[in-house]
Amino acid sequence: MLVSIEKDIKLYDRIWAALIFFTRLPFWRMHQPPKEAYETVVEFWPLVGWITAPIMAVILFFGPRFMPYDLAIILAILSRIAITGALHEDGLTDFIDGFGGGGNDRKRILDIMKDSKIGTYGVLGITFYLFTFYKCLSLCSPMNAAIMVIAADPFCKMLTSQIIQMMPYARTAETAKNGVVYKKFNMRGGILLMLQGGIPISIIWYFFGLSYICITVPGIVLYFLYLFVWKRIHGYTGDCCGAIFLMTELSFYITFIITHYNYFTN
């Protein structure tokens, strides 16, 4: 039965579901995919990076011609937050609140993450994240910051997508915040993910050069975050996915700055 349902979900339905789910852009006005399509949105999560990353890159590159570079960086960050509806940032604050205040109590961690209120841990975490993100971009020239964003955004979404393969969902569909439990993807889904996340970073690698460690470090960060989450709640949630994406992406930026500092600050 599950196999037949999956076959009935057309490719464009899966794509539209991902664009509707991961952004606040009015894609829902153009097409309404079936509910089952939302269970496969992770397969096209990196594709959303093909929207957010170029928009950020354009602001970072052309913005300094009309405004101070610091302001262009802030507008670039805000553009992604606006497009995604702060979906990932909300996940990060809930993640830090839950794991920071829940101790080793699985139920308490999950309850805190589901609570709409933001606690002290979440405020400190999102503040530190945004400051570090801003600082990484400010250390680069406008062109190099744009290049870094285009490489990192889809790649780290692709990387984080592996979480749903590595462990089960920690809640049920009835208790999920968005009412959706993601399906594990098959080989075709894995290939699609690899193309979405791999093409942008491969182009950057070919034309501008990129250290291997920039790809290795986010993978290591992902693995240790997986171990941390598995030990505490024995599964993932949507908040975990959003938080892990932002943390792996931030590790990419930090590694990029460290390994290319002398070149990319010229």
NUGU-271231 format. One line per 10 residues: their letters; for each residue y, x, z of N, C-alpha, C, O. Coordinates in nm, 2 decimals, decimal comma. Layout:
# NUGU-271231
a	Y X Z Y X Z Y X Z Y X Z  ...;
END
This chain:
# NUGU-271231
mlvsiekdik	-0,12 0,08 0,00 0,00 0,00 0,00 0,13 0,09 0,00 0,22 0,06 -0,07  0,12 0,19 0,08 0,24 0,28 0,09 0,26 0,35 -0,04 0,38 0,37 -0,08  0,15 0,39 -0,11 0,17 0,46 -0,24 0,23 0,37 -0,34 0,32 0,41 -0,42  0,19 0,24 -0,35 0,24 0,15 -0,45 0,39 0,12 -0,42 0,47 0,11 -0,52  0,43 0,11 -0,30 0,58 0,09 -0,27 0,66 0,21 -0,31 0,76 0,20 -0,37  0,61 0,33 -0,29 0,68 0,45 -0,33 0,70 0,46 -0,48 0,80 0,50 -0,53  0,59 0,42 -0,55 0,60 0,42 -0,70 0,70 0,32 -0,75 0,76 0,35 -0,86  0,72 0,21 -0,68 0,82 0,11 -0,73 0,96 0,15 -0,71 1,05 0,09 -0,77  0,99 0,25 -0,63 1,13 0,30 -0,60 1,17 0,39 -0,71 1,12 0,51 -0,72  1,26 0,35 -0,80 1,30 0,43 -0,91 1,38 0,55 -0,87 1,44 0,54 -0,76;
lydriwaali	1,39 0,65 -0,95 1,46 0,77 -0,92 1,61 0,74 -0,90 1,67 0,79 -0,80  1,67 0,66 -0,98 1,81 0,63 -0,97 1,84 0,55 -0,84 1,95 0,56 -0,78  1,74 0,47 -0,79 1,76 0,40 -0,67 1,76 0,50 -0,55 1,84 0,48 -0,46  1,68 0,60 -0,56 1,68 0,70 -0,45 1,81 0,78 -0,45 1,86 0,80 -0,34  1,86 0,81 -0,57 1,99 0,88 -0,58 2,10 0,80 -0,52 2,18 0,85 -0,44  2,11 0,67 -0,57 2,21 0,58 -0,52 2,21 0,56 -0,37 2,31 0,56 -0,30  2,08 0,55 -0,32 2,07 0,53 -0,17 2,12 0,65 -0,09 2,19 0,64 0,01  2,09 0,77 -0,15 2,14 0,89 -0,08 2,30 0,90 -0,08 2,36 0,94 0,02  2,36 0,87 -0,20 2,50 0,87 -0,21 2,57 0,77 -0,12 2,67 0,79 -0,06  2,51 0,65 -0,11 2,56 0,55 -0,02 2,54 0,58 0,12 2,63 0,56 0,21;
fftrlpfwrm	2,43 0,64 0,16 2,39 0,67 0,30 2,48 0,79 0,35 2,52 0,78 0,47  2,49 0,89 0,27 2,55 1,01 0,32 2,70 1,02 0,29 2,77 1,12 0,34  2,76 0,93 0,23 2,91 0,93 0,20 2,97 0,79 0,24 2,90 0,70 0,26  3,10 0,79 0,24 3,18 0,67 0,25 3,24 0,63 0,12 3,33 0,54 0,12  3,20 0,69 0,01 3,26 0,66 -0,12 3,20 0,52 -0,16 3,08 0,49 -0,12  3,27 0,44 -0,24 3,22 0,31 -0,27 3,11 0,30 -0,37 3,12 0,22 -0,47  3,01 0,38 -0,36 2,90 0,37 -0,45 2,82 0,24 -0,44 2,76 0,19 -0,54  2,83 0,18 -0,32 2,76 0,05 -0,30 2,82 -0,06 -0,39 2,75 -0,16 -0,41  2,94 -0,04 -0,44 3,00 -0,14 -0,53 2,94 -0,14 -0,66 2,94 -0,24 -0,73  2,88 -0,03 -0,70 2,82 -0,01 -0,84 2,68 -0,05 -0,84 2,63 -0,10 -0,95;
hqppkeayet	2,60 -0,02 -0,73 2,46 -0,05 -0,74 2,41 -0,07 -0,59 2,45 0,01 -0,50  2,32 -0,16 -0,57 2,25 -0,18 -0,44 2,10 -0,15 -0,45 2,03 -0,24 -0,50  2,06 -0,03 -0,41 1,92 0,00 -0,42 1,84 -0,08 -0,31 1,90 -0,13 -0,21  1,71 -0,09 -0,33 1,63 -0,16 -0,23 1,62 -0,09 -0,10 1,65 0,03 -0,10  1,59 -0,16 0,01 1,59 -0,10 0,14 1,50 0,02 0,15 1,53 0,12 0,22  1,38 0,01 0,08 1,29 0,12 0,09 1,34 0,25 0,04 1,29 0,36 0,08  1,44 0,25 -0,05 1,50 0,37 -0,11 1,56 0,45 0,00 1,57 0,58 -0,02  1,61 0,39 0,10 1,68 0,46 0,21 1,59 0,55 0,29 1,64 0,64 0,36  1,46 0,52 0,28 1,36 0,61 0,35 1,35 0,74 0,28 1,29 0,83 0,34  1,40 0,76 0,16 1,38 0,88 0,08 1,51 0,95 0,06 1,52 1,04 -0,02;
vvefwplvgw	1,62 0,91 0,14 1,75 0,97 0,11 1,76 1,12 0,13 1,84 1,19 0,06  1,67 1,18 0,22 1,68 1,32 0,24 1,65 1,40 0,12 1,69 1,51 0,10  1,57 1,34 0,03 1,53 1,41 -0,10 1,65 1,45 -0,18 1,65 1,54 -0,26  1,76 1,37 -0,16 1,88 1,39 -0,24 2,00 1,42 -0,16 2,12 1,41 -0,20  1,98 1,47 -0,03 2,09 1,51 0,06 2,17 1,62 0,00 2,29 1,62 0,00  2,10 1,73 -0,06 2,18 1,84 -0,11 2,27 1,79 -0,23 2,38 1,86 -0,26  2,23 1,69 -0,30 2,31 1,64 -0,41 2,45 1,59 -0,36 2,55 1,60 -0,44  2,46 1,54 -0,24 2,59 1,51 -0,18 2,68 1,63 -0,17 2,80 1,62 -0,18  2,62 1,75 -0,15 2,69 1,87 -0,14 2,75 1,91 -0,28 2,85 1,98 -0,28  2,70 1,85 -0,38 2,76 1,87 -0,52 2,89 1,80 -0,53 2,97 1,82 -0,62;
itapimavil	2,91 1,70 -0,44 3,04 1,63 -0,44 3,14 1,69 -0,34 3,25 1,72 -0,37  3,09 1,71 -0,21 3,18 1,76 -0,11 3,22 1,91 -0,13 3,33 1,94 -0,11  3,12 1,99 -0,17 3,16 2,14 -0,19 3,26 2,16 -0,30 3,36 2,23 -0,27  3,25 2,10 -0,42 3,35 2,13 -0,52 3,49 2,07 -0,48 3,59 2,13 -0,51  3,49 1,96 -0,41 3,62 1,91 -0,36 3,68 2,00 -0,26 3,80 2,03 -0,27  3,61 2,05 -0,17 3,66 2,15 -0,07 3,70 2,28 -0,15 3,81 2,33 -0,12  3,62 2,32 -0,24 3,66 2,44 -0,32 3,79 2,43 -0,39 3,87 2,52 -0,40  3,81 2,31 -0,46 3,93 2,29 -0,53 4,05 2,30 -0,44 4,15 2,36 -0,47  4,04 2,24 -0,32 4,15 2,24 -0,22 4,18 2,38 -0,17 4,29 2,42 -0,16  4,07 2,45 -0,14 4,08 2,59 -0,09 4,14 2,68 -0,20 4,23 2,77 -0,16;
ffgprfmpyd	4,11 2,66 -0,32 4,15 2,75 -0,43 4,29 2,72 -0,48 4,38 2,81 -0,49  4,32 2,59 -0,50 4,45 2,55 -0,56 4,55 2,52 -0,45 4,67 2,52 -0,48  4,50 2,48 -0,34 4,59 2,44 -0,23 4,70 2,54 -0,19 4,82 2,50 -0,18  4,67 2,67 -0,18 4,77 2,77 -0,14 4,88 2,78 -0,24 4,98 2,85 -0,21  4,87 2,73 -0,36 4,98 2,73 -0,46 5,09 2,63 -0,42 5,20 2,64 -0,47  5,06 2,53 -0,34 5,15 2,43 -0,30 5,18 2,42 -0,15 5,27 2,35 -0,11  5,10 2,49 -0,07 5,11 2,48 0,08 5,06 2,61 0,14 4,99 2,69 0,07  5,09 2,63 0,27 5,03 2,75 0,34 4,88 2,74 0,34 4,82 2,63 0,34  4,81 2,85 0,33 4,67 2,86 0,32 4,60 2,79 0,44 4,50 2,73 0,42  4,66 2,81 0,56 4,60 2,75 0,68 4,59 2,60 0,66 4,49 2,53 0,70;
laiilailsr	4,70 2,54 0,61 4,70 2,39 0,59 4,60 2,35 0,48 4,53 2,25 0,50  4,58 2,43 0,38 4,48 2,40 0,28 4,34 2,40 0,34 4,26 2,32 0,30  4,31 2,49 0,43 4,18 2,50 0,49 4,16 2,37 0,58 4,05 2,31 0,57  4,26 2,33 0,65 4,25 2,21 0,73 4,22 2,09 0,64 4,14 2,01 0,68  4,29 2,08 0,53 4,28 1,97 0,44 4,14 1,97 0,38 4,08 1,86 0,35  4,09 2,09 0,35 3,95 2,10 0,29 3,85 2,05 0,38 3,76 1,98 0,35  3,86 2,09 0,51 3,76 2,05 0,61 3,77 1,90 0,63 3,67 1,83 0,64  3,89 1,85 0,64 3,91 1,70 0,66 3,86 1,62 0,54 3,82 1,51 0,55  3,87 1,68 0,42 3,82 1,61 0,30 3,67 1,58 0,31 3,62 1,47 0,28  3,59 1,68 0,36 3,45 1,66 0,37 3,42 1,56 0,48 3,33 1,48 0,47;
iaitgalhed	3,50 1,57 0,59 3,48 1,47 0,70 3,51 1,33 0,65 3,43 1,24 0,69  3,61 1,32 0,57 3,65 1,18 0,52 3,54 1,13 0,43 3,51 1,01 0,43  3,49 1,22 0,34 3,39 1,17 0,24 3,26 1,13 0,31 3,20 1,03 0,27  3,22 1,21 0,41 3,09 1,18 0,48 3,11 1,08 0,60 3,01 1,04 0,66  3,23 1,05 0,63 3,25 0,96 0,75 3,22 1,03 0,88 3,18 0,97 0,97  3,24 1,16 0,88 3,20 1,24 1,00 3,06 1,23 1,04 3,03 1,24 1,16  2,97 1,20 0,95 2,83 1,17 0,98 2,76 1,29 1,05 2,70 1,27 1,15  2,79 1,41 1,00 2,72 1,52 1,05 2,79 1,57 1,18 2,72 1,61 1,27  2,92 1,56 1,19 3,00 1,59 1,31 2,96 1,50 1,42 2,95 1,55 1,54  2,94 1,37 1,39 2,89 1,28 1,50 2,75 1,32 1,55 2,72 1,32 1,66;
gltdfidgfg	2,67 1,36 1,45 2,53 1,41 1,49 2,54 1,54 1,58 2,46 1,55 1,67  2,64 1,63 1,55 2,65 1,75 1,63 2,69 1,72 1,77 2,64 1,77 1,87  2,79 1,63 1,79 2,84 1,60 1,92 2,73 1,52 2,00 2,71 1,55 2,12  2,66 1,43 1,94 2,55 1,36 2,01 2,44 1,46 2,04 2,38 1,45 2,15  2,41 1,55 1,95 2,30 1,65 1,97 2,34 1,74 2,10 2,25 1,76 2,18  2,46 1,79 2,10 2,50 1,88 2,21 2,51 1,80 2,34 2,47 1,85 2,45  2,56 1,68 2,34 2,56 1,60 2,46 2,42 1,57 2,51 2,39 1,58 2,63  2,33 1,53 2,41 2,19 1,50 2,45 2,12 1,61 2,51 2,06 1,60 2,62  2,12 1,72 2,44 2,04 1,84 2,49 2,11 1,91 2,60 2,05 1,98 2,68  2,24 1,90 2,60 2,32 1,96 2,71 2,31 1,89 2,84 2,30 1,95 2,95;
gggndrkril	2,31 1,75 2,84 2,31 1,67 2,96 2,17 1,62 2,99 2,16 1,56 3,10  2,08 1,62 2,90 1,95 1,56 2,93 1,84 1,64 2,99 1,74 1,60 3,03  1,87 1,78 3,00 1,78 1,87 3,06 1,65 1,87 2,98 1,65 1,88 2,86  1,53 1,86 3,05 1,40 1,86 2,99 1,34 1,72 2,98 1,23 1,70 2,95  1,43 1,62 3,01 1,38 1,48 3,01 1,40 1,42 2,87 1,51 1,39 2,83  1,29 1,40 2,80 1,29 1,35 2,67 1,36 1,22 2,65 1,45 1,20 2,56  1,33 1,13 2,74 1,39 0,99 2,73 1,54 1,00 2,75 1,61 0,93 2,68  1,58 1,08 2,85 1,72 1,09 2,88 1,80 1,15 2,76 1,91 1,11 2,73  1,74 1,25 2,70 1,80 1,32 2,59 1,82 1,22 2,47 1,93 1,21 2,42  1,72 1,14 2,44 1,73 1,04 2,33 1,83 0,93 2,37 1,90 0,89 2,28;
dimkdskigt	1,83 0,89 2,49 1,93 0,79 2,54 2,07 0,84 2,52 2,16 0,76 2,48  2,09 0,96 2,56 2,23 1,02 2,56 2,27 1,03 2,41 2,39 1,00 2,38  2,18 1,08 2,33 2,22 1,09 2,18 2,25 0,96 2,12 2,33 0,95 2,03  2,18 0,85 2,17 2,21 0,72 2,11 2,34 0,66 2,16 2,39 0,56 2,10  2,39 0,70 2,28 2,51 0,65 2,34 2,63 0,69 2,25 2,64 0,80 2,21  2,71 0,59 2,22 2,83 0,61 2,13 2,94 0,69 2,20 3,03 0,74 2,13  2,93 0,71 2,33 3,04 0,78 2,40 3,02 0,93 2,38 2,90 0,98 2,38  3,13 1,01 2,38 3,12 1,15 2,36 3,15 1,21 2,50 3,25 1,18 2,56  3,06 1,30 2,54 3,07 1,37 2,67 3,14 1,51 2,66 3,18 1,55 2,55  3,15 1,57 2,77 3,21 1,70 2,78 3,15 1,80 2,69 3,21 1,88 2,61;
ygvlgitfyl	3,01 1,81 2,69 2,94 1,90 2,61 2,97 1,88 2,46 2,99 1,97 2,38  2,97 1,75 2,42 3,00 1,72 2,28 3,14 1,76 2,23 3,16 1,81 2,13  3,24 1,74 2,32 3,38 1,77 2,29 3,39 1,93 2,27 3,45 1,97 2,18  3,33 2,00 2,37 3,34 2,14 2,36 3,26 2,20 2,24 3,31 2,29 2,17  3,15 2,14 2,21 3,07 2,18 2,09 3,14 2,16 1,96 3,15 2,25 1,88  3,20 2,04 1,94 3,26 2,01 1,81 3,39 2,09 1,80 3,43 2,13 1,69  3,46 2,12 1,91 3,58 2,20 1,91 3,55 2,34 1,87 3,61 2,40 1,78  3,44 2,40 1,93 3,40 2,54 1,90 3,35 2,54 1,75 3,39 2,64 1,68  3,28 2,44 1,70 3,23 2,44 1,57 3,35 2,44 1,47 3,35 2,52 1,37  3,44 2,35 1,48 3,55 2,34 1,39 3,64 2,46 1,39 3,69 2,50 1,29;
ftfykclslc	3,66 2,52 1,51 3,74 2,64 1,52 3,68 2,75 1,44 3,74 2,83 1,37  3,54 2,77 1,47 3,47 2,88 1,40 3,46 2,86 1,25 3,48 2,95 1,17  3,44 2,73 1,21 3,44 2,70 1,06 3,58 2,74 1,00 3,58 2,80 0,90  3,68 2,69 1,07 3,82 2,72 1,02 3,84 2,87 1,01 3,89 2,93 0,91  3,80 2,94 1,11 3,82 3,09 1,12 3,75 3,16 1,01 3,80 3,26 0,95  3,62 3,12 0,98 3,55 3,18 0,88 3,62 3,17 0,74 3,62 3,26 0,66  3,67 3,05 0,71 3,74 3,03 0,59 3,87 3,10 0,58 3,90 3,15 0,47  3,94 3,11 0,69 4,07 3,18 0,69 4,05 3,33 0,67 4,15 3,40 0,63  3,94 3,39 0,70 3,92 3,53 0,69 3,89 3,57 0,54 3,89 3,69 0,51  3,87 3,47 0,46 3,84 3,49 0,31 3,97 3,46 0,23 4,06 3,39 0,28;
spmnaaimvi	3,98 3,52 0,12 4,08 3,48 0,02 4,04 3,34 -0,03 3,93 3,29 -0,01  4,14 3,26 -0,09 4,11 3,13 -0,13 3,99 3,12 -0,23 3,91 3,03 -0,22  3,98 3,22 -0,32 3,88 3,22 -0,42 3,74 3,24 -0,35 3,64 3,17 -0,38  3,74 3,34 -0,26 3,61 3,37 -0,20 3,57 3,26 -0,10 3,45 3,24 -0,08  3,66 3,19 -0,03 3,63 3,08 0,05 3,57 2,97 -0,03 3,47 2,90 0,01  3,62 2,94 -0,15 3,57 2,84 -0,24 3,43 2,87 -0,28 3,34 2,78 -0,28  3,41 3,00 -0,32 3,27 3,04 -0,36 3,17 3,02 -0,24 3,06 2,98 -0,27  3,21 3,06 -0,12 3,13 3,05 -0,01 3,08 2,91 0,02 2,97 2,88 0,05  3,18 2,81 0,01 3,15 2,67 0,04 3,05 2,62 -0,07 2,96 2,54 -0,03  3,08 2,65 -0,19 2,99 2,60 -0,30 2,85 2,65 -0,28 2,75 2,57 -0,31;
aadpfckmlt	2,83 2,77 -0,24 2,70 2,82 -0,21 2,63 2,76 -0,09 2,51 2,73 -0,10  2,71 2,75 0,02 2,65 2,72 0,15 2,61 2,57 0,16 2,51 2,54 0,22  2,70 2,48 0,12 2,68 2,34 0,15 2,55 2,28 0,10 2,47 2,23 0,18  2,53 2,28 -0,03 2,40 2,22 -0,08 2,28 2,30 -0,03 2,17 2,24 0,00  2,29 2,44 -0,02 2,18 2,52 0,02 2,13 2,48 0,16 2,01 2,47 0,19  2,23 2,47 0,25 2,19 2,44 0,39 2,15 2,30 0,41 2,07 2,27 0,51  2,19 2,21 0,33 2,14 2,07 0,33 1,99 2,08 0,29 1,90 2,01 0,34  1,96 2,15 0,18 1,82 2,17 0,13 1,74 2,23 0,25 1,62 2,18 0,27  1,79 2,33 0,31 1,71 2,40 0,42 1,68 2,30 0,53 1,57 2,30 0,58  1,79 2,23 0,58 1,77 2,14 0,69 1,67 2,02 0,66 1,61 1,97 0,75;
sqiiqmmpya	1,66 1,99 0,53 1,57 1,88 0,49 1,43 1,91 0,53 1,35 1,82 0,55  1,40 2,04 0,55 1,26 2,07 0,58 1,22 2,02 0,72 1,10 2,02 0,76  1,32 1,99 0,80 1,29 1,94 0,94 1,20 1,82 0,94 1,11 1,81 1,02  1,22 1,73 0,84 1,14 1,61 0,84 1,00 1,64 0,80 0,91 1,55 0,82  0,97 1,75 0,74 0,83 1,79 0,71 0,77 1,86 0,83 0,64 1,86 0,84  0,85 1,92 0,91 0,80 2,01 1,02 0,76 1,93 1,15 0,68 1,98 1,23  0,82 1,81 1,17 0,78 1,73 1,28 0,81 1,59 1,26 0,88 1,55 1,17  0,75 1,50 1,34 0,77 1,36 1,32 0,90 1,31 1,37 0,97 1,38 1,44  0,94 1,18 1,34 1,06 1,12 1,39 1,04 1,09 1,53 0,93 1,04 1,57  1,14 1,11 1,62 1,13 1,10 1,76 1,14 0,96 1,81 1,10 0,93 1,92;
rtaetakngv	1,19 0,87 1,72 1,21 0,73 1,76 1,12 0,64 1,67 1,04 0,69 1,60  1,14 0,51 1,68 1,08 0,42 1,58 1,19 0,36 1,50 1,31 0,37 1,54  1,16 0,29 1,39 1,26 0,23 1,31 1,35 0,13 1,38 1,47 0,12 1,36  1,28 0,06 1,48 1,35 -0,04 1,56 1,46 0,02 1,65 1,56 -0,04 1,68  1,43 0,14 1,70 1,52 0,20 1,80 1,61 0,31 1,73 1,70 0,37 1,80  1,59 0,33 1,60 1,68 0,43 1,53 1,82 0,38 1,52 1,84 0,26 1,51  1,92 0,47 1,53 2,06 0,43 1,52 2,09 0,37 1,39 2,17 0,27 1,38  2,03 0,42 1,28 2,06 0,36 1,15 1,95 0,27 1,09 1,96 0,22 0,98  1,85 0,25 1,18 1,74 0,16 1,14 1,65 0,21 1,03 1,57 0,14 0,97  1,66 0,35 1,00 1,58 0,40 0,89 1,50 0,52 0,95 1,55 0,61 1,02;
vykkfnmrgg	1,37 0,53 0,91 1,29 0,64 0,94 1,26 0,71 0,81 1,20 0,65 0,72  1,30 0,84 0,79 1,28 0,91 0,67 1,13 0,94 0,64 1,05 0,97 0,73  1,09 0,92 0,51 0,96 0,96 0,47 0,95 1,10 0,44 1,04 1,16 0,39  0,84 1,16 0,47 0,81 1,30 0,43 0,80 1,30 0,28 0,75 1,21 0,21  0,86 1,41 0,22 0,86 1,41 0,07 0,74 1,48 0,01 0,69 1,57 0,08  0,70 1,45 -0,11 0,59 1,51 -0,17 0,64 1,63 -0,25 0,75 1,67 -0,24  0,55 1,68 -0,33 0,58 1,80 -0,41 0,70 1,78 -0,51 0,78 1,87 -0,52  0,70 1,66 -0,57 0,81 1,64 -0,66 0,94 1,64 -0,58 1,05 1,69 -0,63  0,94 1,57 -0,46 1,06 1,57 -0,38 1,10 1,71 -0,34 1,22 1,74 -0,34  1,01 1,79 -0,31 1,04 1,93 -0,27 1,10 2,01 -0,38 1,19 2,09 -0,36;
illmlqggip	1,05 1,99 -0,51 1,10 2,06 -0,62 1,25 2,01 -0,65 1,34 2,09 -0,68  1,27 1,88 -0,64 1,41 1,83 -0,65 1,50 1,89 -0,55 1,61 1,92 -0,58  1,46 1,90 -0,43 1,54 1,96 -0,32 1,57 2,10 -0,35 1,68 2,14 -0,34  1,47 2,17 -0,40 1,49 2,32 -0,43 1,59 2,33 -0,54 1,68 2,42 -0,54  1,59 2,25 -0,64 1,68 2,26 -0,75 1,82 2,22 -0,71 1,92 2,29 -0,74  1,84 2,12 -0,63 1,97 2,08 -0,58 2,04 2,18 -0,49 2,15 2,21 -0,51  1,96 2,24 -0,40 2,01 2,34 -0,32 2,01 2,48 -0,38 2,10 2,57 -0,34  1,92 2,51 -0,47 1,91 2,64 -0,53 2,00 2,67 -0,64 2,04 2,79 -0,66  2,03 2,57 -0,73 2,11 2,60 -0,85 2,25 2,65 -0,81 2,29 2,75 -0,86  2,33 2,58 -0,72 2,46 2,64 -0,69 2,46 2,78 -0,63 2,54 2,86 -0,67;
isiiwyffgl	2,37 2,80 -0,54 2,37 2,93 -0,48 2,32 3,04 -0,57 2,36 3,16 -0,56  2,23 3,00 -0,67 2,18 3,10 -0,77 2,29 3,14 -0,86 2,30 3,26 -0,90  2,38 3,04 -0,90 2,49 3,07 -0,99 2,59 3,17 -0,92 2,63 3,26 -0,98  2,62 3,14 -0,79 2,71 3,23 -0,71 2,64 3,36 -0,70 2,71 3,46 -0,71  2,52 3,37 -0,68 2,44 3,50 -0,66 2,46 3,58 -0,79 2,48 3,70 -0,79  2,44 3,51 -0,90 2,43 3,58 -1,03 2,57 3,64 -1,07 2,59 3,75 -1,11  2,67 3,55 -1,05 2,81 3,59 -1,10 2,89 3,67 -1,00 2,98 3,75 -1,04  2,87 3,65 -0,87 2,95 3,71 -0,77 2,88 3,80 -0,67 2,94 3,87 -0,60  2,75 3,79 -0,67 2,67 3,87 -0,58 2,67 3,81 -0,44 2,76 3,75 -0,40  2,55 3,82 -0,38 2,53 3,76 -0,24 2,43 3,84 -0,17 2,32 3,87 -0,23;
syicitvpgi	2,45 3,87 -0,05 2,35 3,94 0,03 2,23 3,86 0,06 2,25 3,74 0,09  2,11 3,92 0,06 1,99 3,84 0,09 1,99 3,79 0,23 1,94 3,68 0,26  2,06 3,86 0,32 2,07 3,82 0,46 2,14 3,69 0,48 2,12 3,62 0,58  2,23 3,65 0,38 2,30 3,53 0,39 2,21 3,41 0,38 2,23 3,30 0,43  2,10 3,43 0,31 2,00 3,32 0,30 1,89 3,33 0,41 1,84 3,23 0,45  1,87 3,45 0,45 1,76 3,47 0,56 1,81 3,42 0,69 1,73 3,35 0,76  1,93 3,45 0,73 1,98 3,41 0,87 1,97 3,26 0,89 1,93 3,22 0,99  2,03 3,18 0,80 2,02 3,03 0,82 1,87 2,99 0,83 1,85 2,89 0,91  1,78 3,05 0,76 1,64 3,01 0,78 1,59 3,04 0,92 1,51 2,97 0,97  1,63 3,16 0,97 1,59 3,20 1,10 1,65 3,10 1,21 1,58 3,06 1,30;
vlyflylfvw	1,78 3,07 1,19 1,85 2,97 1,28 1,77 2,84 1,28 1,75 2,78 1,38  1,74 2,79 1,15 1,66 2,67 1,14 1,53 2,67 1,22 1,50 2,58 1,29  1,46 2,78 1,21 1,33 2,79 1,28 1,35 2,78 1,43 1,27 2,71 1,49  1,44 2,85 1,48 1,46 2,85 1,63 1,52 2,72 1,68 1,48 2,68 1,79  1,60 2,65 1,60 1,64 2,52 1,63 1,53 2,42 1,63 1,52 2,33 1,72  1,44 2,44 1,54 1,32 2,36 1,53 1,23 2,37 1,66 1,19 2,28 1,71  1,21 2,50 1,70 1,13 2,53 1,82 1,20 2,46 1,94 1,13 2,41 2,03  1,33 2,47 1,95 1,41 2,42 2,06 1,39 2,27 2,07 1,37 2,21 2,17  1,41 2,20 1,95 1,41 2,05 1,94 1,26 2,01 1,97 1,24 1,91 2,05  1,17 2,07 1,91 1,03 2,03 1,93 0,98 2,05 2,08 0,91 1,96 2,13;
krihgytgdc	1,03 2,15 2,15 1,00 2,17 2,29 1,05 2,06 2,37 0,99 2,02 2,47  1,17 2,01 2,34 1,24 1,91 2,43 1,20 1,77 2,40 1,18 1,69 2,49  1,20 1,73 2,27 1,17 1,59 2,24 1,06 1,56 2,14 1,03 1,45 2,11  0,99 1,67 2,10 0,87 1,66 2,01 0,89 1,58 1,89 0,81 1,50 1,85  1,01 1,59 1,83 1,04 1,52 1,70 1,19 1,54 1,67 1,26 1,59 1,75  1,23 1,48 1,56 1,37 1,49 1,52 1,43 1,35 1,52 1,36 1,25 1,52  1,56 1,35 1,51 1,64 1,23 1,49 1,74 1,25 1,38 1,76 1,37 1,34  1,81 1,15 1,34 1,92 1,17 1,24 2,03 1,26 1,30 2,08 1,34 1,22  2,06 1,25 1,43 2,16 1,34 1,49 2,11 1,48 1,48 2,19 1,57 1,46  1,98 1,51 1,50 1,93 1,64 1,49 1,95 1,70 1,35 1,99 1,82 1,34;
cgaiflmtel	1,92 1,62 1,25 1,94 1,66 1,11 2,09 1,70 1,09 2,11 1,81 1,03  2,18 1,62 1,13 2,32 1,65 1,10 2,36 1,77 1,18 2,44 1,85 1,12  2,32 1,78 1,30 2,36 1,90 1,38 2,30 2,03 1,33 2,37 2,13 1,32  2,18 2,02 1,29 2,11 2,14 1,24 2,17 2,19 1,11 2,19 2,31 1,09  2,21 2,09 1,03 2,28 2,13 0,90 2,40 2,20 0,93 2,43 2,31 0,87  2,49 2,15 1,02 2,62 2,22 1,05 2,60 2,35 1,11 2,67 2,45 1,08  2,49 2,37 1,20 2,47 2,50 1,26 2,41 2,60 1,17 2,45 2,72 1,17  2,32 2,56 1,08 2,27 2,65 0,98 2,38 2,69 0,88 2,39 2,81 0,84  2,46 2,59 0,84 2,57 2,62 0,75 2,67 2,72 0,81 2,72 2,82 0,75  2,70 2,70 0,94 2,79 2,79 1,01 2,73 2,93 1,02 2,81 3,03 1,01;
sfyitfiith	2,60 2,94 1,04 2,54 3,07 1,04 2,55 3,14 0,91 2,56 3,27 0,90  2,55 3,06 0,80 2,56 3,12 0,67 2,70 3,18 0,65 2,72 3,29 0,61  2,81 3,10 0,70 2,94 3,15 0,69 2,97 3,28 0,77 3,03 3,37 0,72  2,91 3,28 0,89 2,93 3,39 0,98 2,86 3,52 0,92 2,92 3,62 0,92  2,74 3,50 0,87 2,67 3,61 0,81 2,74 3,66 0,68 2,75 3,78 0,66  2,79 3,56 0,60 2,87 3,60 0,48 2,99 3,68 0,52 3,02 3,78 0,45  3,06 3,64 0,62 3,18 3,72 0,66 3,15 3,86 0,71 3,21 3,95 0,67  3,04 3,87 0,79 3,00 4,00 0,84 2,96 4,09 0,73 2,99 4,21 0,73  2,87 4,04 0,64 2,81 4,13 0,54 2,91 4,16 0,42 2,89 4,26 0,35  3,01 4,07 0,40 3,10 4,09 0,29 3,25 4,12 0,34 3,34 4,10 0,26;
ynyftn	3,26 4,15 0,47 3,40 4,15 0,52 3,50 4,24 0,45 3,61 4,20 0,41  3,45 4,36 0,42 3,54 4,46 0,36 3,59 4,41 0,22 3,70 4,44 0,18  3,49 4,35 0,14 3,52 4,31 0,01 3,60 4,18 0,00 3,69 4,16 -0,07  3,55 4,08 0,08 3,61 3,95 0,07 3,74 3,92 0,14 3,80 3,82 0,13  3,79 4,02 0,21 3,92 4,01 0,27 4,03 4,09 0,20 4,14 4,09 0,24  3,99 4,15 0,09 4,09 4,22 0,00 4,17 4,12 -0,08 4,26 4,16 -0,15;
END
